[in-house]
Amino acid sequence: MEIRASLDGITVDYLRHKTIISFAVDNSPADTEEACEGYKDKELVLKVTQYSPKRSLNANAYFHALCREIGKKIDRTEVFVKNRMIAVAGQPDLNEQGEAWTIKTNLDVSKMWEQETLHVKPIGTKIENDKTLYFYAVMRASHTYTVREMQQLIDSTVEECKQLGIPTISDKDMEKMLNAWGK
């Protein structure tokens, strides 16, 4: 269950020796009651994170379209370009301690950037037993980005397009698209 809310207050119930945390939710009372149905009297884990709006699906589609056009221009696949752009301007995938995930493999960058479901940023190499090993930071997929994160990724991709002479939408249309996430 995920409900958008703001912290309303913290009180202490001295009789039960419990801290009471209350939230003001954006949903209607009926919607909130329905969402909470089935959780009453069960032990739960509460995880509170700061709200951050998600990116527009149109923005993600635009990013993929730009990658496709760059790929045509430089004779590479859309997947390769998408992974390269995510490596340049994307967001690292962080573990619970806030550290970036890393992997070690014998696959070089050109092979790693052809992976559809794994996005990586090269961070180094090492010779071990006469074989080259490649180290990568694991990056988040673009569909998980906030508006600000998506803006960074698209700005970098648009800059690449401009350098290659590929037409892009206007800054005004871009702003409309990125602000459309809440509608």
C-alpha positions, 0 to 999 in steps of 0.5 A: 500500500502506498498513500501520499501524505504529510506528517501531521503529528507525533504524540505519546500514549503513556498508558500503552508506552507507545509513540503515536505518529499521525499522517494527513493523507491526500485521499478521500476518507472512503478511499483511505479506508478502502486502501487500509482494509485488511491491515487493521490489527496486523503487525506492519513495517512503516517506511516513510520516504519523501514524496517525489513526483514521477516522470512523465510517460511521454518524457520517457517515450521521448527519451527512447525516441531520441535514442532511436534517432541517435542510433540511426545516425551513429549506426548503433542500436537504440538499446546501446544508445539508451544505456550509454546515455543512462551511463552519462546522465542517469541515476545510480541504483542504490542499496539500502545503505545508499551505496551504488551497486557494482558488478564485475564481469568479463563483458566489455562496455560494447556488450554490456550496453547491448543489455536490454534489462541491465543499465551500467556505467563503466568504472574500471578494469583489472587484469586477473589471471591474464583476463580483463575484468570490467567493473560497472556501477549499476544504474536505475532504469529511466522509467523510475526517474523523478521529473528532475532526474528525467530532465537531466537525462533528456537534456543530455540526450537532446545535447547529443542530438543537437551535436549530431544535427538531429531535430528535437522539440522546443524547450517550451514543449519539453517543459510542458511534457515534463510538467505533465506528470501530475495530470 
